[in-house]
Amino acid sequence: MYGFLVRPRWIAFHLLVVAVIVLMVSLGLWQLRRLDERQAFNDRVSERIDEPPAAIDELVPADADADKATLDDIEWRPVTAEGRYLPDEQVVVVNRSQGGQAGDMVITPLQLGDGRILLVERGFVPLDGAIGPSPSGDVTIVGRLRESQVRRRGQLTDPAEGDLTELQRLDITRVAAQLPGSVLPMYVELTASDPPATDDSPVPVIEPELTSGPHLSYAVQWFIFSVLAVVGWVLAVRKSAKTSTTPTEPVGDDKVGVLAGH
């Protein structure tokens, strides 16, 4: 009854169905891993972002080549820093969005009392918006520590040489090459300043949205699709089995005899 299942075309069909099921289950498990990573990120940010600000010298290593694991452990921590802005060295990171608007992020170096330089992301400016000047003289800032941004697949690349005023991402090493001093290995998202920001200052960077995202629903969808593939295979087998066992219509003389009533 089911001997047709070992025919070459059916074997190819079985393998195709198995491959589709494996792919869909793998995609579902991948989405669950993404969900775990997102939840771990949310927990990490929630735990750190509300801590009281610490002096930047207490957290950030002085070594510009600090171990990444060390930087990972302090990202999102609030810090304070004192110094003077270097407005002539200001750059913008282009092609950013915030609050549904397209625009740029304004990065102004802050020279600390010991001569080192801290990159400060002062905030967001909509396209064609004017960038308000940074405070002059001594300033005290509060902000969130962030790691250097890295290029992802498909993104544009900044020129390797020359002084840039616009960048695709805040690559600290790339910006440091055009600054007059040692640059700290992390930058700060500005949240408060003394003197305070003025009306024409960039809008502070908003906190990250700590949601689980669509990963769970995507995982469930992939698992449902894999079940449907199994159901489809079963229905195809049953239909073919039923067709193969249906009596065939008589042919030739037998058919004539049947029609004649013999």
C-alpha positions as a Python dict, from the first residue, in 0.01 Angstrom:
ca = {
    (1, 'M'): (0, 0, 0),
    (2, 'Y'): (280, 237, 87),
    (3, 'G'): (543, 89, -139),
    (4, 'F'): (542, 406, -348),
    (5, 'L'): (717, 589, -58),
    (6, 'V'): (1052, 437, -159),
    (7, 'R'): (1033, 552, -517),
    (8, 'P'): (1306, 803, -613),
    (9, 'R'): (1068, 1098, -650),
    (10, 'W'): (915, 1030, -310),
    (11, 'I'): (1254, 992, -145),
    (12, 'A'): (1349, 1333, -285),
    (13, 'F'): (1020, 1470, -149),
    (14, 'H'): (1090, 1322, 197),
    (15, 'L'): (1436, 1482, 202),
    (16, 'L'): (1293, 1817, 98),
    (17, 'V'): (1033, 1809, 374),
    (18, 'V'): (1294, 1710, 633),
    (19, 'A'): (1524, 1991, 519),
    (20, 'V'): (1240, 2245, 542),
    (21, 'I'): (1144, 2126, 891),
    (22, 'V'): (1504, 2139, 1013),
    (23, 'L'): (1544, 2489, 871),
    (24, 'M'): (1223, 2616, 1031),
    (25, 'V'): (1300, 2463, 1370),
    (26, 'S'): (1651, 2609, 1354),
    (27, 'L'): (1509, 2953, 1279),
    (28, 'G'): (1269, 2918, 1571),
    (29, 'L'): (1551, 2822, 1808),
    (30, 'W'): (1760, 3112, 1674),
    (31, 'Q'): (1479, 3353, 1756),
    (32, 'L'): (1462, 3208, 2109),
    (33, 'R'): (1836, 3267, 2147),
    (34, 'R'): (1784, 3624, 2025),
    (35, 'L'): (1512, 3660, 2288),
    (36, 'D'): (1748, 3539, 2562),
    (37, 'E'): (2014, 3784, 2445),
    (38, 'R'): (1763, 4070, 2439),
    (39, 'Q'): (1638, 3990, 2789),
    (40, 'A'): (1996, 3968, 2918),
    (41, 'F'): (2066, 4308, 2757),
    (42, 'N'): (1755, 4457, 2916),
    (43, 'D'): (1853, 4323, 3258),
    (44, 'R'): (2206, 4457, 3222),
    (45, 'V'): (2096, 4804, 3116),
    (46, 'S'): (1820, 4826, 3379),
    (47, 'E'): (2065, 4729, 3651),
    (48, 'R'): (2329, 4983, 3552),
    (49, 'I'): (2146, 5282, 3410),
    (50, 'D'): (1987, 5384, 3742),
    (51, 'E'): (2303, 5358, 3952),
    (52, 'P'): (2431, 5683, 4103),
    (53, 'P'): (2687, 5860, 3884),
    (54, 'A'): (3052, 5787, 3955),
    (55, 'A'): (3355, 5995, 3863),
    (56, 'I'): (3480, 5887, 3523),
    (57, 'D'): (3832, 5825, 3657),
    (58, 'E'): (3689, 5564, 3893),
    (59, 'L'): (3539, 5355, 3614),
    (60, 'V'): (3707, 5407, 3280),
    (61, 'P'): (4058, 5266, 3238),
    (62, 'A'): (4322, 5517, 3136),
    (63, 'D'): (4458, 5275, 2876),
    (64, 'A'): (4312, 5350, 2535),
    (65, 'D'): (4358, 4980, 2448),
    (66, 'A'): (4162, 4856, 2750),
    (67, 'D'): (4031, 4501, 2740),
    (68, 'K'): (3684, 4482, 2583),
    (69, 'A'): (3553, 4267, 2868),
    (70, 'T'): (3642, 4548, 3107),
    (71, 'L'): (3453, 4799, 2894),
    (72, 'D'): (3154, 4565, 2865),
    (73, 'D'): (3129, 4554, 3243),
    (74, 'I'): (3087, 4930, 3277),
    (75, 'E'): (2883, 5018, 2970),
    (76, 'W'): (2563, 5211, 3053),
    (77, 'R'): (2697, 5320, 3392),
    (78, 'P'): (2630, 5689, 3471),
    (79, 'V'): (2944, 5899, 3517),
    (80, 'T'): (3044, 6257, 3583),
    (81, 'A'): (3331, 6443, 3421),
    (82, 'E'): (3473, 6794, 3432),
    (83, 'G'): (3661, 6980, 3164),
    (84, 'R'): (3637, 7216, 2871),
    (85, 'Y'): (3476, 7145, 2537),
    (86, 'L'): (3684, 7162, 2219),
    (87, 'P'): (3424, 7306, 1976),
    (88, 'D'): (3670, 7328, 1688),
    (89, 'E'): (3709, 6948, 1702),
    (90, 'Q'): (3333, 6877, 1694),
    (91, 'V'): (3203, 6612, 1453),
    (92, 'V'): (2861, 6470, 1368),
    (93, 'V'): (2749, 6113, 1315),
    (94, 'V'): (2511, 6120, 1019),
    (95, 'N'): (2208, 5912, 921),
    (96, 'R'): (2060, 5878, 1268),
    (97, 'S'): (1700, 5899, 1385),
    (98, 'Q'): (1522, 5982, 1709),
    (99, 'G'): (1157, 6037, 1787),
    (100, 'G'): (1061, 5955, 1428),
    (101, 'Q'): (1291, 6225, 1285),
    (102, 'A'): (1602, 6183, 1073),
    (103, 'G'): (1912, 6377, 1166),
    (104, 'D'): (2262, 6369, 1313),
    (105, 'M'): (2425, 6302, 1647),
    (106, 'V'): (2658, 6579, 1767),
    (107, 'I'): (2991, 6468, 1915),
    (108, 'T'): (3198, 6729, 2098),
    (109, 'P'): (3532, 6636, 2261),
    (110, 'L'): (3571, 6735, 2625),
    (111, 'Q'): (3926, 6791, 2748),
    (112, 'L'): (3959, 6678, 3107),
    (113, 'G'): (4176, 6841, 3369),
    (114, 'D'): (4457, 6589, 3315),
    (115, 'G'): (4467, 6662, 2941),
    (116, 'R'): (4291, 6346, 2828),
    (117, 'I'): (3993, 6378, 2596),
    (118, 'L'): (3645, 6234, 2643),
    (119, 'L'): (3408, 6217, 2347),
    (120, 'V'): (3066, 6347, 2449),
    (121, 'E'): (2757, 6273, 2243),
    (122, 'R'): (2573, 6595, 2321),
    (123, 'G'): (2257, 6484, 2146),
    (124, 'F'): (2043, 6471, 1835),
    (125, 'V'): (1979, 6745, 1579),
    (126, 'P'): (1712, 6702, 1307),
    (127, 'L'): (1814, 6737, 944),
    (128, 'D'): (1868, 7101, 846),
    (129, 'G'): (1852, 7195, 1215),
    (130, 'A'): (2109, 7433, 1360),
    (131, 'I'): (2360, 7291, 1607),
    (132, 'G'): (2368, 7501, 1922),
    (133, 'P'): (2716, 7583, 2055),
    (134, 'S'): (2864, 7385, 2340),
    (135, 'P'): (2909, 7568, 2674),
    (136, 'S'): (3232, 7762, 2699),
    (137, 'G'): (3468, 7749, 2994),
    (138, 'D'): (3464, 7483, 3262),
    (139, 'V'): (3172, 7242, 3244),
    (140, 'T'): (3055, 6945, 3448),
    (141, 'I'): (2863, 6675, 3266),
    (142, 'V'): (2664, 6367, 3358),
    (143, 'G'): (2605, 6089, 3110),
    (144, 'R'): (2596, 5720, 3024),
    (145, 'L'): (2911, 5532, 2928),
    (146, 'R'): (2903, 5372, 2585),
    (147, 'E'): (3148, 5160, 2390),
    (148, 'S'): (3293, 5254, 2055),
    (149, 'Q'): (3060, 5178, 1764),
    (150, 'V'): (3167, 4921, 1506),
    (151, 'R'): (3079, 4881, 1141),
    (152, 'R'): (2821, 4617, 1063),
    (153, 'R'): (2786, 4427, 740),
    (154, 'G'): (2640, 4641, 466),
    (155, 'Q'): (2710, 4974, 637),
    (156, 'L'): (2914, 5253, 482),
    (157, 'T'): (3281, 5291, 571),
    (158, 'D'): (3449, 5612, 685),
    (159, 'P'): (3769, 5719, 507),
    (160, 'A'): (4075, 5577, 683),
    (161, 'E'): (4276, 5898, 655),
    (162, 'G'): (4220, 6271, 684),
    (163, 'D'): (4027, 6487, 929),
    (164, 'L'): (3657, 6420, 918),
    (165, 'T'): (3366, 6639, 1023),
    (166, 'E'): (3102, 6375, 941),
    (167, 'L'): (3115, 6007, 1027),
    (168, 'Q'): (2897, 5704, 973),
    (169, 'R'): (2947, 5582, 1330),
    (170, 'L'): (3122, 5689, 1649),
    (171, 'D'): (3441, 5491, 1608),
    (172, 'I'): (3654, 5625, 1893),
    (173, 'T'): (3981, 5507, 1742),
    (174, 'R'): (3903, 5680, 1411),
    (175, 'V'): (3807, 6008, 1579),
    (176, 'A'): (4107, 5992, 1814),
    (177, 'A'): (4340, 6002, 1513),
    (178, 'Q'): (4246, 6367, 1452),
    (179, 'L'): (4238, 6492, 1813),
    (180, 'P'): (4521, 6665, 2002),
    (181, 'G'): (4558, 6428, 2295),
    (182, 'S'): (4497, 6086, 2444),
    (183, 'V'): (4133, 5979, 2407),
    (184, 'L'): (3944, 5767, 2659),
    (185, 'P'): (3828, 5427, 2524),
    (186, 'M'): (3459, 5500, 2590),
    (187, 'Y'): (3230, 5789, 2507),
    (188, 'V'): (2943, 5943, 2704),
    (189, 'E'): (2580, 6004, 2610),
    (190, 'L'): (2509, 6338, 2774),
    (191, 'T'): (2211, 6352, 3012),
    (192, 'A'): (2285, 6668, 3215),
    (193, 'S'): (2527, 6957, 3213),
    (194, 'D'): (2639, 7246, 3433),
    (195, 'P'): (2608, 7506, 3286),
    (196, 'P'): (2278, 7358, 3165),
    (197, 'A'): (2184, 7305, 2804),
    (198, 'T'): (2014, 7591, 2622),
    (199, 'D'): (1706, 7582, 2403),
    (200, 'D'): (1914, 7543, 2087),
    (201, 'S'): (2128, 7262, 2228),
    (202, 'P'): (2101, 6916, 2073),
    (203, 'V'): (1825, 6696, 2217),
    (204, 'P'): (1973, 6441, 2462),
    (205, 'V'): (1991, 6084, 2338),
    (206, 'I'): (1690, 5889, 2461),
    (207, 'E'): (1733, 5581, 2678),
    (208, 'P'): (1719, 5245, 2499),
    (209, 'E'): (1377, 5085, 2467),
    (210, 'L'): (1388, 4782, 2695),
    (211, 'T'): (1138, 4551, 2531),
    (212, 'S'): (1159, 4185, 2437),
    (213, 'G'): (1091, 4265, 2074),
    (214, 'P'): (915, 4029, 1831),
    (215, 'H'): (1150, 3734, 1882),
    (216, 'L'): (903, 3513, 2073),
    (217, 'S'): (624, 3562, 1820),
    (218, 'Y'): (867, 3493, 1536),
    (219, 'A'): (983, 3172, 1707),
    (220, 'V'): (624, 3054, 1751),
    (221, 'Q'): (554, 3125, 1384),
    (222, 'W'): (852, 2917, 1269),
    (223, 'F'): (748, 2626, 1491),
    (224, 'I'): (392, 2646, 1354),
    (225, 'F'): (528, 2643, 998),
    (226, 'S'): (731, 2331, 1077),
    (227, 'V'): (420, 2157, 1211),
    (228, 'L'): (229, 2256, 898),
    (229, 'A'): (507, 2102, 689),
    (230, 'V'): (460, 1771, 874),
    (231, 'V'): (83, 1790, 829),
    (232, 'G'): (128, 1863, 457),
    (233, 'W'): (357, 1562, 421),
    (234, 'V'): (103, 1334, 594),
    (235, 'L'): (-182, 1458, 374),
    (236, 'A'): (26, 1408, 59),
    (237, 'V'): (114, 1052, 162),
    (238, 'R'): (-246, 962, 248),
    (239, 'K'): (-379, 1107, -77),
    (240, 'S'): (-121, 916, -282),
    (241, 'A'): (-189, 595, -88),
    (242, 'K'): (-562, 630, -149),
    (243, 'T'): (-507, 694, -520),
    (244, 'S'): (-277, 392, -556),
    (245, 'T'): (-538, 155, -404),
    (246, 'T'): (-836, 281, -612),
    (247, 'P'): (-957, 7, -859),
    (248, 'T'): (-857, 94, -1213),
    (249, 'E'): (-1109, 116, -1495),
    (250, 'P'): (-1120, -197, -1720),
    (251, 'V'): (-962, -153, -2061),
    (252, 'G'): (-968, -332, -2397),
    (253, 'D'): (-1206, -634, -2440),
    (254, 'D'): (-1286, -642, -2070),
    (255, 'K'): (-1412, -285, -2092),
    (256, 'V'): (-1625, -375, -2395),
    (257, 'G'): (-1768, -673, -2208),
    (258, 'V'): (-1861, -461, -1913),
    (259, 'L'): (-2035, -209, -2136),
    (260, 'A'): (-2223, -492, -2313),
    (261, 'G'): (-2344, -637, -1986),
    (262, 'H'): (-2141, -964, -2014),
}
